[in-house]
């Protein structure tokens, strides 16, 4: 029995993170959210359970307005284009949404407005006036991403008001040196503005109980991130911002303000359900017998486990999610997927370049899913899993069973005579396959569940290899019939077990078996195909992928990397000449790293204690993404010794460690080739 049913749930509502309509969908999105969600939805439907899978595009927010300005088009033009690409890609790939809508729909505008208004009328918000940068030339307040300047940490001159993408340090606009408006280039001024805030601190006590005590079964990465946020203490979070693209704040005196995208977007799950069901949508969101499951990536954990539940609780009539199975990130060929650098495998391009191979990508992304840690997609692994697993194990067994039946029994299921001990053992080997795959799917272990399904094909291959029916055909056709009957029962079981994972291939296999989908509850049965049942002609389920195909994909990525290097060089040209006197003002020295630790609650910062030849000093550097602390202890590094001290995360940093930044954003600490005395000058 499905675990949701054990807890008294009658139906399951599955939501998937809303992809941002600022670009197409890539394999990182698929591996993190959409493939596991689709497997789960298909599995529940196969069991005959009542299930909805809700999706849609997230179409508001600053990055969309930035892209529109850059391209000289409207934000609506941007989202229309990418919503169309995303929706079509999902349909072709087989992500089985019951609805895939968008946050620019009229239904969503109404639902989000009503949601805000109800919280506003209940007094669930607090109003605060604060200073925010304002562009007097463009006559508008500036979101953090609209403000650029020099990073105070690494001196990158193109840092944003929320983050420096060169050193990875989180920033606020006030941190930037010489901030400028990204719209007009003018120097912004601070101007008072009023916003509404959701006081998350008010919800901290019940959230702590609900997550840390009532949901200890959540995945460790989800539970751990929530605990970390709760332990830091929650703070009020703005639900509005000054912007002209979004859903207007529906109260008097809020002209020029829209709902903050983080508040607006998750309400999209509700509005899309309402758009689909009209009158009966509330059953799925407000009936305690409805199980709500959010599939998301790890960058959305806090919003779906803390912020959105606080919104629902404040509203008062909605159910809270039962689980939030979040995956980690998928990298590509050893490097972080980056939409801005075009370092990705885009779904719409894959569908064009690998026609009919949706299931190959589904299989590989599931087999290599980043369920517990970041994982890596490589084209060589893609090829190997296709050729060595889908073709050589699953496809090979199915083809042998069907071709041998065609050869010896005119594609009719042969009779089964008395079973040998080995036959009985083979049946016993997969008798518990249903129980085991269900256990794994019910607990969101999709990678292991798929592996368990593939083990069924391994059992079949071993059975045919051990019994060798082709050798018995001259002497004992009754025995050959029994062997092939058993092989066909295993084949029919594969058609059930793999249906959530490989829907297109199993549709093809069902056609070859000449059956309608056999139903999940029959998985594990040894009586799926009756004697005399007519099979259709066998076809290959999968085909080998050749080296030339893979080499072309690798070359495509190498060309992307080269183009990025050229663009980055143009974007970061050699700066204007300085005098020798300017250079001598920098006191660059060599120090020995005595200690190195991660800065708490700062993913990208390391704290160093350095012997500088005269004394020990502390330096904080944003290189934690590239180095583990223990890698640097005992090493000699180059640092600027006469940089004015600056506080970072409450730590006084007395200098700057020098690093070389690659065109792809990776940092490498500058170290002398030979050991020198601490305090030696770099000249």
C-alpha positions in Angstrom: 0.0 0.0 0.0 1.3 3.5 -0.9 2.5 5.4 2.1 0.1 8.2 1.5 -2.8 5.8 1.6 -1.5 4.5 4.9 -1.7 8.0 6.4 -5.3 8.3 5.3 -4.8 10.4 2.1 -7.3 9.8 -0.7 -5.4 11.7 -3.4 -2.0 13.1 -4.2 -1.3 16.6 -5.6 2.2 16.8 -7.2 3.7 20.2 -7.9 6.9 20.9 -9.8 9.1 24.0 -9.4 8.0 26.6 -11.9 10.8 27.0 -14.5 11.8 30.6 -15.0 10.6 31.8 -18.4 13.9 33.6 -19.1 15.4 30.7 -21.1 14.8 27.1 -22.1 14.8 24.0 -19.9 18.1 22.1 -19.5 19.1 18.7 -18.1 19.8 20.1 -14.7 16.2 21.1 -14.4 15.1 17.6 -15.6 17.3 15.7 -13.2 16.5 17.9 -10.3 12.7 18.2 -10.6 10.8 17.0 -13.7 11.9 13.5 -14.3 11.5 12.3 -10.7 8.1 14.1 -10.4 7.0 12.5 -13.6 8.1 9.0 -12.5 6.2 9.5 -9.3 3.0 10.7 -11.0 3.1 7.9 -13.6 3.6 5.3 -10.8 0.6 6.6 -8.8 -1.6 6.6 -11.9 -0.5 3.1 -12.8 -1.7 2.0 -9.3 -5.1 3.6 -10.0 -4.7 6.3 -7.5 -6.2 9.8 -7.8 -3.3 12.1 -8.7 -2.7 15.5 -10.3 0.6 16.9 -11.6 0.6 20.7 -11.7 3.2 22.8 -13.5 3.7 26.2 -15.1 6.1 28.9 -16.1 7.3 31.5 -13.6 7.1 34.7 -15.6 7.7 37.7 -13.3 10.9 39.1 -11.8 13.8 41.3 -12.6 15.9 39.0 -14.8 13.0 39.0 -17.3 12.9 42.8 -17.4 16.7 42.9 -17.8 16.5 40.6 -20.8 13.7 42.5 -22.3 15.6 45.8 -22.1 18.7 44.2 -23.5 16.8 42.8 -26.5 14.6 45.9 -27.0 11.4 44.0 -26.5 8.7 43.8 -23.8 8.8 41.4 -20.8 5.6 39.8 -22.2 7.5 39.1 -25.4 10.2 37.4 -23.5 7.9 35.1 -21.4 5.7 34.3 -24.4 8.7 33.0 -26.3 10.2 30.9 -23.6 6.9 29.7 -22.2 6.2 28.3 -25.6 9.6 26.6 -25.9 9.4 25.1 -22.4 5.8 23.8 -22.7 6.5 22.2 -26.1 9.7 20.6 -24.8 7.9 19.1 -21.8 5.2 17.7 -24.0 7.6 16.1 -26.5 9.7 14.7 -23.6 6.7 13.1 -22.0 6.4 15.0 -18.7 2.8 14.2 -18.0 1.4 17.4 -16.5 -2.3 17.6 -16.0 -1.9 21.3 -16.7 1.1 23.4 -17.6 0.1 27.1 -17.3 1.8 30.4 -16.4 1.9 33.2 -13.9 0.8 35.8 -16.4 -2.6 34.1 -16.8 -5.6 36.0 -15.7 -6.5 33.2 -13.3 -3.2 33.5 -11.6 -3.4 37.3 -11.3 -6.7 37.0 -9.6 -5.7 34.2 -7.2 -2.5 35.8 -6.2 -4.2 39.2 -5.7 -6.9 37.5 -3.6 -4.3 35.7 -1.5 -2.4 38.9 -0.8 -5.6 40.7 0.1 -6.7 38.1 2.5 -3.4 38.2 4.4 -3.5 41.9 4.3 -7.0 42.1 5.7 -6.1 39.6 8.5 -3.2 41.8 9.5 -0.6 39.1 8.6 1.8 41.7 7.1 3.9 44.4 8.7 4.6 47.7 6.8 8.1 49.1 6.8 9.6 52.2 5.3 13.3 51.8 4.2 15.8 53.5 2.0 16.2 52.0 -1.5 18.3 53.1 -4.4 16.4 55.2 -7.0 17.4 56.1 -10.5 16.5 59.8 -11.0 17.1 59.7 -14.7 15.0 56.6 -15.3 12.6 57.7 -12.6 12.3 54.3 -10.9 13.5 52.4 -7.9 16.2 49.9 -8.6 16.1 46.2 -7.7 19.4 44.8 -6.5 20.2 43.3 -9.9 19.7 46.8 -11.5 22.6 48.1 -9.5 26.2 47.4 -10.6 29.5 48.5 -9.1 32.9 47.3 -7.9 33.0 44.3 -5.5 34.6 45.3 -2.2 36.1 41.9 -1.9 37.7 41.0 -5.2 37.5 44.4 -7.0 35.5 43.0 -9.9 34.0 46.1 -11.6 30.9 44.3 -12.8 29.4 43.1 -9.5 25.6 43.1 -9.0 23.8 44.6 -6.0 23.0 41.1 -4.8 26.1 39.1 -5.6 29.5 39.3 -7.2 29.6 36.6 -9.8 33.4 36.7 -9.9 34.1 35.7 -6.3 30.6 34.5 -5.4 30.2 36.7 -2.4 26.6 37.7 -1.5 26.3 41.5 -1.4 23.8 44.2 -0.8 23.7 47.4 -2.9 25.3 49.4 0.0 28.4 47.1 -0.2 29.2 48.1 -3.8 32.0 50.6 -4.5 30.8 53.4 -6.8 27.3 51.9 -7.5 25.6 52.8 -10.7 22.2 52.1 -12.3 22.3 49.3 -14.8 19.5 51.1 -16.7 20.8 54.6 -17.2 24.4 54.4 -15.9 23.7 57.3 -13.5 24.6 57.3 -9.8 21.5 56.3 -7.9 20.3 58.1 -4.8 18.7 56.6 -1.6 15.0 57.3 -1.4 12.4 56.1 1.1 9.8 53.6 0.0 7.1 51.5 1.8 6.8 47.7 1.5 4.9 44.9 3.1 6.7 42.1 4.9 5.7 38.6 5.9 7.0 38.2 9.5 8.5 34.8 9.3 9.8 35.1 12.8 6.1 35.0 14.0 5.9 31.5 12.4 9.2 30.2 13.6 7.9 28.2 16.6 5.3 26.1 14.7 7.6 25.7 11.7 10.3 24.3 14.0 7.8 21.7 15.4 6.2 20.9 12.0 9.6 20.3 10.2 12.1 19.2 12.8 9.7 17.0 14.9 6.8 16.1 12.6 8.8 15.5 9.4 12.0 13.7 10.3 11.4 11.4 7.3 12.2 14.3 4.9 15.4 13.8 2.9 18.5 14.8 4.8 19.5 17.6 2.5 16.0 19.2 2.9 15.8 18.6 6.7 19.3 19.9 7.2 18.9 23.1 5.2 15.6 23.9 7.0 17.2 23.3 10.4 20.1 25.6 9.5 17.7 28.4 8.6 15.5 27.9 11.7 18.6 27.8 14.0 19.8 31.1 12.5 16.4 32.7 13.4 13.8 33.8 10.8 13.4 37.4 9.8 10.6 39.3 8.1 10.7 39.1 4.3 9.4 41.7 1.9 6.4 40.5 -0.2 6.3 43.6 -2.5 8.8 45.5 -4.5 9.0 48.6 -6.7 8.8 47.4 -10.2 6.5 47.7 -13.3 6.5 44.0 -14.3 4.5 41.7 -12.1 1.1 41.5 -10.3 0.2 44.9 -8.9 -0.1 45.0 -5.1 -3.9 45.1 -4.7 -4.2 47.7 -2.0 -4.7 51.5 -2.0 -1.4 53.4 -1.9 0.6 50.7 -3.6 0.9 52.3 -7.0 4.1 51.2 -8.8 4.6 48.2 -6.6 4.1 44.5 -7.5 4.1 41.3 -5.6 7.6 40.0 -5.0 8.2 37.1 -7.4 9.0 34.7 -4.5 5.5 35.4 -3.1 3.8 35.4 -6.4 5.3 32.2 -8.0 4.3 29.4 -5.5 0.7 30.7 -5.6 1.0 29.6 -9.2 0.5 26.0 -8.0 -2.9 27.0 -6.6 -3.9 29.1 -9.6 -3.0 26.5 -12.1 -5.0 23.9 -10.2 -8.0 26.3 -10.2 -7.5 26.9 -13.9 -7.6 23.1 -14.5 -10.5 22.2 -12.2 -12.5 25.4 -11.8 -15.1 24.4 -9.2 -13.4 21.4 -7.5 -9.9 22.8 -7.1 -10.3 23.4 -3.3 -10.6 19.6 -2.7 -7.0 19.2 -3.7 -5.6 22.1 -1.5 -7.9 22.3 1.5 -9.2 18.7 2.2 -6.9 17.0 4.8 -7.2 13.8 2.8 -5.2 15.4 0.0 -1.4 14.7 0.1 0.6 17.6 -1.4 4.2 16.9 -2.6 6.5 19.6 -4.0 9.3 18.5 -6.3 12.0 21.2 -6.4 15.8 21.8 -6.7 17.9 22.5 -3.7 18.0 26.2 -4.4 14.2 26.3 -3.6 14.1 24.3 -0.4 13.7 27.3 1.9 10.9 28.8 -0.1 8.9 25.6 -0.2 9.5 24.3 3.3 9.5 27.6 5.3 8.2 30.6 3.3 5.3 29.0 1.3 4.0 27.0 4.3 4.1 30.2 6.4 2.0 31.9 3.7 -0.5 29.0 3.6 -0.7 28.9 7.4 -1.2 32.7 7.6 -4.1 32.4 5.0 -5.6 29.7 7.2 -7.6 27.4 4.9 -4.9 25.4 3.0 -3.2 22.1 3.7 0.6 22.1 4.2 2.9 19.9 2.0 3.4 16.4 3.2 6.9 16.1 1.6 9.3 18.2 -0.4 11.7 15.7 -2.1 14.5 18.0 -3.4 17.5 16.9 -5.4 20.9 18.4 -5.4 22.5 19.9 -8.6 23.6 18.2 -11.8 26.9 19.4 -13.3 27.9 19.0 -16.9 31.2 17.6 -17.9 32.7 18.5 -14.6 31.5 22.1 -14.6 28.5 23.8 -13.1 25.6 24.2 -15.5 25.3 27.9 -16.4 22.5 29.4 -18.6 24.4 32.7 -19.0 27.4 30.9 -20.3 25.3 28.5 -22.5 27.0 25.7 -20.6 24.1 23.3 -20.7 22.4 20.5 -22.6 19.1 22.2 -23.6 16.0 19.9 -23.7 14.6 21.4 -27.0 18.0 20.9 -28.7 18.3 17.3 -27.4 14.9 16.4 -28.8 15.9 17.7 -32.2 19.3 16.0 -32.2 18.2 12.7 -30.6 14.8 12.1 -32.1 12.9 9.2 -30.5 15.4 9.0 -27.6 13.4 10.6 -24.8 13.7 7.5 -22.7 17.5 7.3 -23.1 17.9 10.7 -21.4 15.2 9.9 -18.8 17.1 6.7 -18.0 20.5 8.3 -17.8 19.3 11.2 -15.7 17.5 8.8 -13.3 20.5 6.5 -13.1 22.8 9.4 -12.4 20.3 11.5 -10.3 21.8 13.9 -7.8 19.5 12.6 -5.0 22.0 13.0 -2.1 24.9 15.0 -3.6 25.8 17.0 -6.7 26.4 14.7 -9.6 27.9 14.9 -13.1 26.5 14.4 -16.6 29.0 13.4 -19.2 28.3 12.4 -22.8 30.6 9.4 -22.5 28.5 8.1 -19.5 25.3 8.8 -21.5 26.7 6.6 -24.3 27.9 3.9 -22.0 24.6 3.6 -20.1 22.7 3.5 -23.4 24.9 0.9 -25.0 25.8 -1.2 -21.9 22.5 -1.1 -20.1 19.5 -0.2 -22.2 20.8 -2.0 -25.3 22.9 -4.8 -23.9 20.8 -5.7 -20.8 17.1 -4.6 -21.2 16.9 -4.5 -25.0 18.9 -7.6 -25.5 16.8 -9.7 -23.2 13.5 -8.5 -24.6 14.7 -9.1 -28.2 16.0 -12.6 -27.5 12.7 -13.6 -25.8 10.6 -12.3 -28.6 12.8 -13.4 -31.5 13.1 -17.0 -30.2 9.4 -17.2 -29.7 8.9 -16.0 -33.2 11.4 -18.6 -34.5 10.1 -21.6 -32.7 6.4 -20.9 -31.9 5.3 -18.4 -34.6 5.1 -15.6 -32.0 2.6 -17.4 -29.9 3.1 -17.8 -26.1 4.1 -21.5 -25.7 2.7 -23.8 -23.1 4.6 -24.2 -19.8 5.3 -27.8 -18.8 6.5 -28.9 -15.3 8.9 -26.4 -13.8 12.4 -27.4 -12.8 14.0 -26.3 -9.5 15.9 -23.6 -11.5 12.6 -22.3 -13.1 11.1 -22.0 -9.6 14.2 -20.3 -8.3 14.0 -17.8 -11.2 10.4 -17.0 -10.3 11.4 -16.6 -6.7 14.1 -14.2 -7.7 11.6 -11.6 -8.8 8.6 -12.5 -6.6 9.3 -9.4 -4.4 10.0 -7.0 -7.2 6.7 -5.1 -6.8 7.2 -4.7 -3.0 10.8 -3.5 -3.4 10.1 -1.0 -6.3 7.1 0.3 -4.4 9.1 0.8 -1.3 11.7 2.8 -3.1 9.2 4.9 -5.2 7.1 5.7 -2.1 10.2 7.1 -0.4 11.4 9.0 -3.5 14.4 6.8 -4.2 14.0 6.9 -7.9 17.5 5.9 -8.8 17.4 2.7 -6.8 13.9 1.9 -8.0 15.0 2.0 -11.6 18.0 -0.1 -10.7 15.7 -2.7 -9.2 13.6 -2.7 -12.4 16.8 -3.3 -14.4 17.7 -6.2 -12.1 14.6 -7.9 -13.5 16.2 -7.8 -17.0 19.4 -9.1 -15.6 17.5 -12.1 -14.1 16.0 -12.7 -17.5 19.3 -12.5 -19.3 20.9 -14.9 -16.9 18.0 -17.3 -17.2 18.2 -17.5 -21.0 22.0 -17.8 -20.9 21.9 -20.6 -18.4 19.1 -22.6 -20.0 20.2 -22.1 -23.6 16.9 -22.9 -25.3 18.4 -22.6 -28.8 20.5 -25.7 -28.0 17.5 -27.7 -26.8 15.4 -26.9 -29.9 16.5 -30.1 -31.7 15.7 -32.4 -28.8 13.2 -31.0 -26.4 10.7 -28.5 -27.7 8.5 -28.9 -24.6 11.4 -27.6 -22.5 12.1 -24.8 -25.0 8.4 -23.8 -24.7 8.6 -23.7 -20.9 11.8 -21.6 -21.0 10.3 -19.1 -23.4 7.1 -18.9 -21.5 9.1 -17.9 -18.4 11.2 -15.5 -20.4 8.0 -13.9 -21.8 6.5 -13.6 -18.3 9.6 -11.7 -17.2 9.3 -9.5 -20.4 5.7 -8.6 -19.5 6.8 -7.8 -16.0 9.5 -5.5 -17.4 6.7 -3.7 -19.4 5.1 -2.9 -16.0 8.1 -2.2 -13.9 9.7 0.3 -16.4 6.5 2.1 -17.4 7.0 5.0 -15.0 10.6 5.4 -16.1 10.6 4.7 -19.8 7.1 5.4 -21.0 7.8 5.6 -24.8 9.8 2.3 -24.8 7.2 0.5 -22.7 4.4 1.6 -25.1 6.5 0.1 -27.9 7.0 -3.1 -25.8 3.3 -3.4 -25.0 2.6 -3.2 -28.7 5.1 -6.0 -29.4 3.4 -8.1 -26.6 0.0 -7.2 -28.1 -1.4 -6.1 -24.8 -2.8 -3.0 -23.2 -0.8 -1.8 -20.2 -1.0 -4.7 -17.7 -1.5 -2.6 -14.5 0.9 -2.1 -11.6 -0.9 -4.5 -9.3 0.0 -7.4 -11.5 3.8 -6.7 -11.3 5.5 -9.9 -10.0 2.9 -12.2 -11.5 4.1 -15.3 -13.4 0.8 -15.5 -15.3 0.7 -12.3 -17.3 0.6 -13.8 -20.8 -1.7 -16.8 -21.3 -0.7 -19.8 -23.4 -1.4 -19.2 -27.1 -1.5 -15.4 -26.8 -0.4 -14.0 -30.2 2.6 -11.6 -30.1 3.4 -9.0 -32.7 6.7 -8.9 -34.7 9.7 -8.0 -32.5 11.6 -4.7 -33.0 14.6 -3.3 -31.3 13.7 -1.3 -28.2 17.0 0.6 -28.2 19.9 1.2 -30.6 23.6 1.7 -30.0 24.9 5.3 -30.0 28.0 5.6 -32.0 31.2 7.5 -31.0 30.8 10.1 -33.8 27.4 11.2 -32.3 29.0 11.6 -28.9 32.1 13.4 -30.3 29.8 15.9 -32.0 28.1 16.7 -28.7 31.4 17.1 -26.9 32.7 19.3 -29.6 29.6 21.4 -29.3 30.4 22.1 -25.7 34.1 22.8 -26.5 33.0 25.3 -29.1 30.7 26.9 -26.4 33.6 27.1 -24.0 35.8 28.7 -26.6 33.2 31.2 -27.5 32.7 32.1 -23.8 36.5 32.7 -23.5 36.4 35.1 -26.4 33.4 36.9 -25.1 34.8 37.1 -21.5 38.1 38.5 -22.9 36.1 41.2 -24.7 34.1 41.9 -21.6 37.2 42.1 -19.5 39.8 43.8 -21.6 43.2 44.8 -20.4 42.7 47.9 -18.2 44.3 51.3 -18.9 48.0 51.7 -18.2 49.2 52.6 -14.7 52.5 54.0 -13.6 55.2 52.1 -11.8 54.5 54.2 -8.7 50.9 53.0 -8.8 52.1 49.4 -8.8 54.5 49.9 -5.9 51.7 51.1 -3.7 50.5 47.5 -3.5 52.4 45.5 -0.8 52.1 42.0 -2.1 53.7 39.3 0.1 53.9 35.6 0.6 52.3 34.0 3.7 52.1 30.5 5.0 48.6 29.2 5.8 48.5 28.1 9.4 44.7 27.4 9.6 41.8 27.5 7.2 38.2 27.0 8.1 34.8 27.6 6.5 33.0 30.7 7.6 29.7 29.6 9.3 26.5 30.4 7.2 28.6 31.6 4.2 28.9 29.0 1.6 31.6 30.8 -0.4 33.9 32.2 2.3 37.0 30.7 3.9 38.8 32.2 7.0 42.6 32.0 6.9 45.1 32.4 9.7 48.4 33.3 8.0 52.0 33.7 9.1 53.1 36.9 7.3 56.7 36.8 8.5 56.2 39.2 11.4 53.0 38.1 13.0 49.8 36.2 12.3 46.9 37.8 10.5 43.3 36.8 9.5 42.1 37.0 5.9 38.6 36.1 4.6 38.4 35.0 1.0 35.5 33.9 -1.3 37.1 30.7 -2.6 35.3 28.0 -0.7 33.6 26.8 -3.9 37.1 25.9 -5.3 39.0 24.6 -2.3 38.4 22.5 0.8 40.0 24.2 3.8 42.3 21.3 4.5 43.8 21.6 0.9 45.3 24.9 1.8 46.7 24.4 5.2 50.5 24.5 5.1 50.6 26.0 1.6 52.2 29.4 0.7 49.9 31.9 -0.9 50.3 35.5 -2.2 48.3 38.3 -0.5 47.9 42.0 -0.5 49.3 43.1 2.9 48.4 46.7 3.0 44.7 46.6 2.1 42.6 48.4 4.7 40.9 45.9 7.1 37.3 45.2 6.4 34.6 43.2 8.2 33.1 40.2 6.4 30.4 38.2 8.2 31.6 39.8 11.5 35.2 38.8 10.9 37.9 41.5 10.4 39.8 40.6 7.2 43.4 42.0 7.1 44.3 41.7 3.5 43.3 40.0 0.2 44.4 36.6 -1.1 45.3 36.8 -4.7 43.6 34.3 -7.1 43.5 33.9 -10.9 40.0 33.8 -12.3 39.4 31.5 -15.3 37.0 32.6 -18.0 34.4 30.2 -16.6 34.6 31.8 -13.2 36.8 29.2 -11.5 39.4 30.6 -9.1 43.0 29.3 -8.5 45.0 30.7 -5.6 48.3 32.2 -6.6 51.2 30.3 -5.0 55.0 30.6 -5.4 56.6 27.7 -7.3 59.3 27.3 -4.7 59.1 27.8 -0.9 60.2 31.1 0.4 60.3 32.7 3.8 56.9 34.1 5.0 56.8 37.8 4.5 58.8 37.7 1.2 57.7 40.5 -1.1 56.3 39.9 -4.6 57.9 42.3 -7.0 
